[in-house]
C-alpha cells in the first residue's frame, strides 16, 4: 500500500478538486494525507460565528468534517495566511502564502513528506488551475518539497480544459442555463482554465465517489463557492466531477484513461 499526500491551497479545495481520488485511494487501503497551505482566513465569514470563534476556526472545523467523510488519515496546515485573489491587498500581507519564501515553505512540506515516507505527492499545475496566487504558490512549493524529500512520484492536479469546453458547448446546444460559467475566458491571472488534454497524463474515473464529493462540499457550509457547486443539477454535477485529471511530469506525453496508482 502507498502513502499519498495531497497539497491544497485552502480548506475546501480538497472537496472540489481531489476528493474523488482521495476517497478512491482510501477505499483501496492506501494512506491519504492532506496538507493545506493557508488558513483560508479570507474566505466567506458566516453569520453564525459563535462568540470568540474566528473564520479560521470555522474553516478548520469544516475541513475536519470534510476529510472525515473522505476518510483522510491526517490533515495538516502549513499555517500561512490566505493571499486573496490576484490584485487584492492581502497579496502583500507579510504572512501571506504568496509572499512566503518558497524554500522555507517547501522545507515545511518536505518535513511532512519525510515523516510520512510519502510515495506520492500531488500539488497543482504551473498556474494553479486558474491563477489564484495561493494555488500558483502551491505548485512551486510542492514541486520543490518533492525534490527535497526525494518523494518517488510527483503529480499535479489540473482540469481538462478541452473536456470543459465540450461540456459547455453541449449545455448551450441543449438550451441549459449555464449562468456565467465559460471555460474559454481568461481566469484570475489572465490565463485559460486548467490544462489542454494534450498536456495531461491521467484521467481518473471517480464517479463511484460522487456522493463523497458532494458530502465533502456540504461540509464546507460557510463557503459560497462550495455550496454553489451543489446547486448544479445532478446530471451536470456528474459530468463536472466524475473525472479528476493529473499531470505527471516524469511520464511520456499522452493522457491515459486509468488510475494513477495502477502503475507498477
C-alpha positions as CSV (number, residue, x, y, z in Angstrom):
1,X,0.0,0.0,0.0
2,X,1.1,3.6,-0.7
3,X,1.1,6.8,1.2
4,X,-0.3,9.8,-0.8
5,X,0.0,13.4,0.3
6,X,-2.4,15.9,-1.4
7,X,-1.4,19.5,-1.1
8,X,-4.1,22.2,-1.4
9,X,-4.2,25.9,-1.0
10,X,-7.3,26.4,1.2
11,X,-9.7,24.5,3.3
12,X,-12.4,23.3,0.8
13,X,-10.1,22.9,-2.2
14,X,-9.8,19.2,-1.5
15,X,-13.6,18.8,-1.7
16,X,-13.9,20.3,-5.1
17,X,-10.7,19.1,-6.7
18,X,-9.4,15.8,-5.4
19,X,-11.9,14.3,-3.0
20,X,-12.7,11.6,-5.5
21,X,-9.1,10.4,-5.9
22,X,-8.6,10.7,-2.1
23,X,-11.6,8.6,-1.3
24,X,-10.8,6.1,-4.0
25,X,-7.3,5.7,-2.6
26,X,-8.6,5.3,0.9
27,X,-11.1,2.6,-0.3
28,X,-8.2,0.6,-1.7
29,X,-6.3,0.7,1.6
30,X,-3.8,3.4,0.9
31,X,-2.9,6.1,3.5
32,X,-4.1,9.5,2.5
33,X,-2.8,12.8,4.0
34,X,-4.0,16.3,3.3
35,X,-1.7,19.3,3.7
36,X,-3.4,22.7,3.5
37,X,-1.1,25.7,2.8
38,X,-3.3,28.5,4.2
39,X,-5.8,29.1,6.9
40,X,-8.4,30.3,4.5
41,X,-8.9,33.4,6.6
42,X,-10.1,35.5,3.6
43,X,-12.9,33.0,2.8
44,X,-16.6,33.8,3.5
45,X,-17.3,34.8,7.1
46,X,-20.5,33.0,8.2
47,X,-23.2,34.9,10.1
48,X,-23.4,32.3,12.8
49,X,-19.9,32.5,14.2
50,X,-20.0,31.9,18.0
51,X,-18.6,34.3,20.4
52,X,-14.8,34.0,20.2
53,X,-15.0,31.8,17.0
54,X,-13.0,33.1,14.0
55,X,-13.3,32.3,10.3
56,X,-10.1,30.3,10.6
57,X,-11.7,28.2,13.5
58,X,-14.8,27.5,11.4
59,X,-12.8,26.6,8.3
60,X,-10.6,24.2,10.2
61,X,-13.6,22.6,11.7
62,X,-15.3,22.3,8.3
63,X,-12.1,20.8,6.8
64,X,-12.0,18.2,9.6
65,X,-15.6,17.3,8.8
66,X,-15.0,17.1,5.1
67,X,-11.9,14.9,5.5
68,X,-13.7,12.6,7.9
69,X,-16.2,11.9,5.2
70,X,-13.4,11.3,2.6
71,X,-11.6,9.1,5.0
72,X,-8.4,11.1,5.1
73,X,-6.0,9.8,7.7
74,X,-4.2,13.0,8.6
75,X,-4.8,16.8,8.0
76,X,-2.0,19.3,8.5
77,X,-1.9,23.1,8.0
78,X,1.3,24.9,7.0
79,X,-0.1,27.9,8.7
80,X,0.2,30.7,6.1
81,X,-2.4,33.5,5.7
82,X,-4.8,33.4,2.7
83,X,-3.4,35.7,0.0
84,X,-6.7,36.5,-1.7
85,X,-7.2,36.8,-5.4
86,X,-4.8,38.5,-7.8
87,X,-4.5,42.2,-7.1
88,X,-6.1,42.1,-3.6
89,X,-4.3,44.0,-0.8
90,X,-3.9,40.7,1.0
91,X,-1.4,39.6,-1.6
92,X,1.2,41.9,0.1
93,X,0.4,40.9,3.7
94,X,3.7,39.8,5.3
95,X,2.2,36.4,6.4
96,X,0.5,35.6,3.1
97,X,1.4,32.4,1.4
98,X,2.0,34.3,-1.9
99,X,4.9,36.2,-0.2
100,X,6.3,33.2,1.6
101,X,9.9,32.2,0.9
102,X,9.4,29.2,-1.4
103,X,12.4,27.3,0.0
104,X,11.2,27.8,3.6
105,X,7.7,26.7,2.8
106,X,9.0,23.7,0.8
107,X,11.1,22.7,3.8
108,X,7.9,22.7,6.0
109,X,6.1,20.5,3.5
110,X,9.2,18.2,2.9
111,X,9.3,17.5,6.7
112,X,5.8,16.1,6.4
113,X,6.7,14.1,3.3
114,X,9.7,12.6,5.1
115,X,7.7,11.8,8.2
116,X,5.0,10.1,6.2
117,X,7.6,8.4,3.9
118,X,5.3,9.5,1.1
119,X,5.2,7.5,-2.1
120,X,3.2,10.1,-4.0
121,X,2.7,13.9,-3.5
122,X,0.1,15.8,-5.5
123,X,0.2,19.6,-6.0
124,X,-1.2,21.8,-8.7
125,X,-0.2,22.7,-12.3
126,X,2.0,25.6,-13.1
127,X,-0.7,28.3,-12.8
128,X,-2.7,26.5,-10.0
129,X,-5.6,25.8,-12.4
130,X,-6.9,29.3,-12.5
131,X,-4.2,31.6,-11.4
132,X,-5.1,32.2,-7.8
133,X,-1.8,33.4,-6.1
134,X,-2.0,30.7,-3.4
135,X,-2.6,28.0,-6.0
136,X,0.3,29.1,-8.0
137,X,2.5,29.0,-4.9
138,X,1.3,25.5,-4.1
139,X,2.7,24.4,-7.4
140,X,6.2,25.8,-6.7
141,X,6.3,24.7,-3.1
142,X,5.1,21.2,-3.8
143,X,7.5,20.6,-6.7
144,X,10.4,21.8,-4.6
145,X,9.3,19.8,-1.5
146,X,9.2,16.6,-3.6
147,X,12.8,17.2,-4.6
148,X,13.9,17.9,-1.1
149,X,12.2,14.9,0.4
150,X,13.1,12.6,-2.5
151,X,9.4,11.6,-2.9
152,X,9.3,9.0,-5.7
153,X,6.2,10.3,-7.6
154,X,5.2,13.9,-8.1
155,X,1.8,14.7,-9.7
156,X,0.0,18.0,-10.4
157,X,-3.8,18.2,-10.2
158,X,-5.3,20.1,-13.1
159,X,-8.6,20.4,-15.0
160,X,-9.3,19.2,-18.5
161,X,-9.9,22.4,-20.4
162,X,-10.9,20.6,-23.6
163,X,-13.5,18.5,-21.8
164,X,-15.0,21.5,-20.1
165,X,-15.3,23.4,-23.4
166,X,-17.1,20.3,-24.9
167,X,-19.4,20.2,-21.9
168,X,-20.1,23.9,-22.1
169,X,-20.9,23.7,-25.8
170,X,-23.2,20.7,-25.3
171,X,-25.0,22.5,-22.4
172,X,-25.6,25.6,-24.6
173,X,-26.8,23.5,-27.5
174,X,-29.3,21.8,-25.2
175,X,-30.6,25.2,-24.1
176,X,-29.4,24.8,-20.5
177,X,-28.7,27.8,-18.3
178,X,-25.0,27.8,-17.5
179,X,-25.0,31.2,-15.9
180,X,-21.7,33.0,-16.2
181,X,-19.7,29.8,-16.5
182,X,-17.5,29.9,-19.6
183,X,-14.2,27.8,-19.6
184,X,-12.9,29.8,-22.6
185,X,-12.5,33.1,-20.8
186,X,-9.2,34.2,-19.1
187,X,-9.0,33.4,-15.4
188,X,-7.6,35.2,-12.4
189,X,-4.1,35.7,-13.9
190,X,-5.2,36.1,-17.5
191,X,-4.5,32.5,-18.5
192,X,-7.1,29.9,-19.6
193,X,-8.6,27.5,-17.1
194,X,-6.8,24.2,-16.4
195,X,-4.7,22.4,-19.0
196,X,-5.2,21.2,-22.5
197,X,-5.9,17.5,-22.9
198,X,-2.6,17.1,-24.6
199,X,-0.8,18.4,-21.5
200,X,-2.4,15.9,-19.1
201,X,-1.2,12.4,-18.3
202,X,-4.0,10.9,-16.2
203,X,-7.8,10.9,-16.5
204,X,-9.1,9.2,-13.4
205,X,-12.7,7.9,-13.1
206,X,-14.0,8.8,-9.7
207,X,-17.7,8.5,-10.5
208,X,-18.1,5.9,-7.8
209,X,-17.3,8.6,-5.2
210,X,-19.6,11.4,-6.4
211,X,-21.6,11.2,-3.2
212,X,-18.4,11.5,-1.2
213,X,-17.5,14.6,-3.1
214,X,-21.0,16.1,-2.6
215,X,-20.8,15.4,1.1
216,X,-17.4,16.9,1.4
217,X,-18.6,20.0,-0.3
218,X,-21.6,20.2,2.0
219,X,-19.2,20.1,5.0
220,X,-17.8,23.4,3.9
221,X,-21.1,25.0,4.6
222,X,-19.8,28.5,5.2
223,X,-18.2,28.9,1.8
224,X,-20.5,30.1,-1.0
225,X,-18.3,28.7,-3.8
226,X,-18.5,25.2,-2.4
227,X,-22.2,25.5,-1.9
228,X,-22.8,26.9,-5.3
229,X,-21.4,23.8,-6.9
230,X,-24.1,21.8,-5.1
231,X,-26.7,23.8,-6.9
232,X,-25.9,22.1,-10.1
233,X,-28.4,19.5,-11.3
234,X,-27.1,16.0,-10.5
235,X,-26.5,15.1,-14.2
236,X,-24.4,18.3,-14.7
237,X,-22.6,17.7,-11.4
238,X,-21.8,14.1,-12.6
239,X,-20.4,15.5,-15.8
240,X,-18.3,18.1,-14.0
241,X,-17.0,15.9,-11.2
242,X,-16.8,12.3,-12.3
243,X,-13.2,12.7,-13.6
244,X,-10.1,14.1,-11.9
245,X,-7.1,14.9,-14.0
246,X,-3.4,14.9,-13.3
247,X,-0.1,15.9,-14.9
248,X,2.9,13.6,-14.1
249,X,6.0,15.4,-15.5
250,X,8.1,12.2,-15.3
251,X,5.8,10.3,-17.7
252,X,5.9,10.4,-21.5
253,X,3.4,12.7,-23.2
254,X,-0.2,11.5,-23.7
255,X,-3.2,11.2,-21.5
256,X,-4.0,7.8,-20.1
257,X,-7.6,7.0,-19.0
258,X,-6.9,5.0,-15.9
259,X,-5.9,5.1,-12.2
260,X,-2.5,6.6,-11.5
261,X,-1.9,4.0,-8.6
262,X,-2.3,1.1,-11.0
263,X,1.2,1.5,-12.4
264,X,4.0,-0.7,-11.1
